[in-house]
Amino acid sequence: MKIAVVGSGGREHVIASCIRKNPQVEKIYVLPGNIGMEDVAIPVNISALDFPSILKFCLDEKIDYVVVGQDDPLANGLVDLLEEHSIPCFGPNKKAAQIEASKIFAQRLMEKYDIPTAKFEVFEKYEDAKKYLESASFPQVIKADGLALGKGVIIANNLQEGLQAIKSMMLDAKFGQAGNKIVIEEFLTGPEVSVLTFCDGKTILPMISSMDHKRAYDNNKGPNTGGMGTISPNPCYTKEIEEYCKKNIIDKTLYALNQEGIKFKGCLYFSLMLTPLGPKVIEYNSRFGDPEAQVVLPLLKNDLLDVMQHVSNETLNQVNLKFKNEYACCVILASKGYPDSYQKGYLIDLNGLKNVYFSGVSKKDGKLVTNGGRVLGIVNFGKSLQEAISNTYKDVRKISCENLFYRKDIGKSGIDFIKGEN
């Protein structure tokens, strides 16, 4: 089989790495991928949003199966286009991808079907949003309606921050058209949980839980990013909470989508917060999270491509998902300045380290250099969470690059929870 994976980050690298284990796979291409993925796949210099070139490539190379990893091509209908030409895909069509592509659509879906989430208001005009904030209590969560590379969520701690946030989104177009409309939500507190699921439109199977770390700096300080590290499983997601979420959130979301005439086929991601009033949905994604995929997929015992094909064929009810009985930890190394402006082209020395997923790298004069905001994902494992974290940071310290930074506290809140300190 010939496989194409659409995207260029650590998520696509781990997807390709797992699919590579299937003995039927002859070649894997990543479009565009990056040079660091050459150990498992062939990078092809085609943008994830260049749909005509992707289609031509898949037809010319007789690609048997396409995995669309990135959010933008899903939201813009790449799956629809490929399926029109009888190319099977993993990922939702444009209609189903709305659940991530529009925060307003997602919030209204949850409101209509009584799925627990934050109280919210929708705004299409700056003046209306400004007036609302001037009478609101803080903190407030302000979200761009559309896709913004995981950065379109701002927690405003006071009126000044709130006004600056809505100005940057609605007037300054910081996130382009994504901020034309916004959602302002109540601020929820509690441990966060990420739950990725396989969904074929009829059956939904949750994967092992994880904990993302969105803020750029230690102790959850700094701006939101696409994710600075993860652990799996998430100790806060107890069996009791898992059963509650399956019934009241996960199954209910599939029911809601079906009632709206939407068949979701792919990875449906639930970002949850375990509030004092019970678990609530923070947001949905319509694909594997990054870096969540970097800890969840390596723990999957099942053949990833086989599960994906069951999703495509709507036979997921035949699958029994199994995961390794160990912990995983991922620490992201990012360019200094991320998620705002940063410089590229700094030399990276891995010093022989192998357990690396590459996000933003290229080569200059035959040597590996930085080429993005999030650059590397370092992943390791352990029989305990502490062991997995220690093993990962031991590996992180082997890497030499003068322009990378990383959080030093990935997984700390999970350890505190286990110790009973939360």
N, C-alpha and C positions, 0 to 999 in steps of 0.2 A: 504494500500500500504506500501511496504518496500522500503526505499530510502537509497542509499549510496552516501555520499559526499566525494570526494577524495581531500585530502589536510589537512593542520594542523594549519592554521593561522586564523587571525581575519576575513578574507574574508569567509572562510568556516564556521566559527561560525555564522556570520550574515546570510549566505545562509541557514544554518540549522534552524536558529531561524525563518526565514520568511516561509520556507517550513512547519515548524511545525504547522503553523496556519491553514493549509489545513485539513479539517475534515476527509478526506479519508486516511490521513497518520497515519499508525499504529506505525511504528518504523523508526527512522533515525540512521544510522551508519555513523561515520566519520573515514576515513582511511588515516593516523593514528589518526588525530585529536589531542586533548590534554585534559588533565583532567578538564580544565576550561569549556569545552563544555558540561559537564554532565547534565546541566540543560535542554538541548534540544535534546541531541543525545548521542549515545553510542560509545565512542572511541574504535577502534579496532587496535591492535598493528601490522599493516601491512603498510610497507613503500609505499608511493605514486608511487614509481618506481618499486615495486615488482609486475609486471604484472601477472605472473602465480598465485601468492597468491590472488591477487585482483579478478581475474577471478574465481578461485576456491571458494572464499568466496561468490561471487555474485551468483554462481550456487547453492552452498550448501544452502544458506539462501533464495534462490528464490527471489532475489532482483528485484523489478519491474522497477526501474529507477535509473540511476547513473548520478550525477552531478560532472564533473571533474573541480575542481576549480583552480588547480595549473598548471603553464605553462609547466614544464618539462614532466609530463605524456602526455599532449596534443601533445607536439613537438615530443615525441617518439612513438606516435601511440596507446595510450590506448583506445581511442574511436574506432579506427579501429578494435582492438582485441575484444572488448566487443560486437560491432555490428555484427561481424562475428558469434558470439554465440547468436544472437537475443536478446541482452540486450540493451534496448533503453537508449540513453545517451543525456545529454546536454553538448555540447562542440564540437569544430571542429575536423575533422580528421587530420591526420598527414600532408597531402598535404596543407590543408587550414591553419593549424597552422604555416606554414612557414612565414606568414606575421609578426609574432612576433619572431619566432625562428631564422630568418635570416634578419639582418638589410640590407644586400646587396639586397636580394630578394625584400624587401619592397621599398627601394629607387629606384631600377630599375623599379619596377611596377609603381611607381608614375611618374618617368621620362617618361616612355613609354606612359602613358595615361594622361599626362599633369595635374597631381594633384599637387597643389602648395605645395612645400617643400623647404628645404634648398639645395643650390648647394653642390655637394659632389664629392668625389673621393674615389675609392676603392683600397685597397692595400693588397697584399698577401705576400710581402717581406718587412722585416724591413728596408733594405737599401733604397728601393724606397720610403717608408713612411718618412724616415729621410730626404732624399733629398727634398721631397715636403715641409716638414715643414721648412726647412732652407731657403726657398724662400717665405714662406707664411707670411701674416700679421696676427696679433693676436687680440683677442682670436680666437681659433679654438675648435670645438667640436670633440672629438675622441671617437668612439664607437666600442666596440667589436661586431663582427658580430653575435655571438650566444647569448644564454641566460646566464645571470650573476646575477641572483637574484636582478635585478633592480639597480645593482651597476656598470654595464659595460659601463657607460658614464662618460667621464672626460672632464671638460672644462679647456683647457690649456690657461692661460693668457699670456704666453710668451714661447719662444723657449725651455728654460730649462724644463718647465713643460710639454711641448709637447713631447720632447724627452724621458722624464721619463715615460710618459703615454704609448707611443708606445713600449718602452722597457719592461715595466711591463706586457703589453698584449701579445706582439709577441715573446719576448725572455724569460721572466721570467714565462710566463704562469700563471699569477695571476688569470685569469678566466678560466684556463684549455684550452680545445680546442676552447672555445667560442672566444678566442682572436687570433686564428691562422690567421684569416683575419680581417681587420678593415675597418671602414668607417671614413673618415675625412670630416667634414661638416663646412660650414660657420656658424658663431655664429649669431643666431637670437635674437632679443630683443622684449619685449612686454609682456603683461599679458598671463599667461598660462591657458588653459581650458582643462578639461578632459570631454569627452562625451562618455559614455557607450551606446551601442546599442544592441537591440535584432535583430538577423538576421537569417532568415531561408533559405537563398540562393536565394530567390526571392523578399522578402520584408525586409526592414530594418527600424526599429523603434527606434529613439533616446530616451534615458531616460533623466531625468533632469540633467543639467550640474553640474560640481563640480570643485573645485580648489584644487590641490594637493600641498604639500610643500615638495619638495624632499631633500633639503639641511638639514644637521644634526642640524644646529644651527640657532639662531635668525638672522634676517636680511639677510636670504639666504646665510649664511656663512657655510664653512665646506664642507665635501665630500657629494656626492650624496648618498642617501639611498633608500630603498624601499618605502619611504613615511613617514613623521613625523606628518601628520595631514591633514585634509580636511574640506572644507565647501561646502554646497550645498543649493540652486543653486548658481552658480558663477555670481556675479553682472556684471562682465565684458562682459558676453555672452548675449548681448542685442538681442532683437527680430530680428533686421535687420541682425546682424552678424549670428545668428542662421539660418536664411533663406538662407543666402549666403553659409554657410558651408554645409547645407543639400544638396543644388544643386551642388556645385562645389567640394565638398570633400566627403561627406558621400555617396550620391547616385552614384557618379563617382567611388568610390572605389568598391562598389558592382558590378557595370558594368565591371570594370577592371578585377575583380576576375572571373566573369562569362565568360568574353572573353578569359581568360586564361584556361578555363575548370575547374575552382575551385568553388565548391559549399561550401560556408562558412555557417555553422549552429552552432550558439552559441551566445556568447557575443563578439562583435567586438568593441574594445576600440580605440578611437581616442584621441591622445594627441596633442593638438593644441597650437600654439602660435599666438597671435593677433599682428602681426608686423605692423610697419608703412606702409608697402606695402600690407597689407591685411593678413587674416588668412592663416597659413601654418601648415602642418603636421610635428610634431616633430618625432613621432613614432606611430606605431600600437601595440596593445596587442591583444591576441586571447582569452582573458578571462576577468572576472571582475577584476578591479584594487583593490589593497589593499593598502591604506585604503579607496579608493573611494566608494567601495561597502558598507562600514560601515555607510556612510551618504545617499547614493542614495537609496539603497534597503529599509531601514525603511520608506522612504517617498513614496514608491510605494503603491498605493491604490489597484492595481490588485493583485490577488492571484499569487504569484511568480511561484509555481509549474505549475499552469494552463498555464501561459505564456510560460514557458519552454517547456511544452508538445506541445503547438502550434508551437514552433520552430522546435521540432523534427518531427512533422507531416507536416511541410511546409504549415501551415494554419495561419501564423502570420497576414495575411491580414484581419483576422476576429477579431483581437484584437484592442481595443482602450485604449492605455496606459493613466493612470491617476495618478497624484501625489498630495500629500497633499500640501496645501497652507501655508507652513511654511519653516523655515530654519533649517538646521542641521549642527552641528560642531563635528568633531572628533579630539581628541588630542592623539597622540601616546606616551606612556611612554616606553622608551627603556633603555637597560642596558648601563651603562657608558662605553664608549669606542666604542660602535656601530657607524658606520658599520665596524670598524676594530675589533681587538681582545677585548673580554670582558669576565668577570667572571660570573658564574652561581651559583644558590643555595641560593640566598638571600631571606629572609623571606618577604612575601607581606601581609600586613594587609589592606583589602578593607574597613574596618570600616562600614560594612553594605551596601556599594554601590552596586547597582544591574545593572545599565546600562553600563556594561563592556563587551567588546568582547576580548577574550583571544587568544593571538598569541604564546607566548613563556613561558609557565608555566608548572610546574609539582608539585608533592607533596612529601614532605619529613617528615616522622613521622606524617603524617596526616595533615600537614600544607602546604599552598600554597607557592611555591618558584619560583624564576626566572629560566628560562630554555631556553633563546634565546636572540636574539638581540632586536627585537621589542617584547615587553612583553604584554602590555595592550593597548586597544583602548577604550577611554572614549567618549561616544556620548551623546549629549543632543540636545534639540530643542528649538525654540522660534518663536514668530510671526515676529520678526525682526532678522537680522543677528547678531546685537550686543547682543540681548537677548540670542540667541543660544550660542554664544561664551562665554558670561558671565556665563550662566548656566553650560557649560561644564567645564570651569576652576574652578568653585566653587566645582564641583565634583572631579576634579583632585586633588585639595588640600586636600581632605579627605583621600587620599591614603598614607599609610606609607610604605616606603621601602628605605633603605639607599643607594641602588646602581642603582636607576633609575633617568633618566633625561628626560626633555621634552622641546619643544620650547614654548616660552611665547607669540609668535606673530602669532599664527595660525589665519588666517582670517583678519589680520590687513590690508593687501593690498586691500581686498574686501571692508572693511569699508572706507578706503581712497578713493577708486573709487566712492563709493556712495556719499561721501562728496565732490567729485569733485577735490580731491587733486592729482589724478594721471594724 
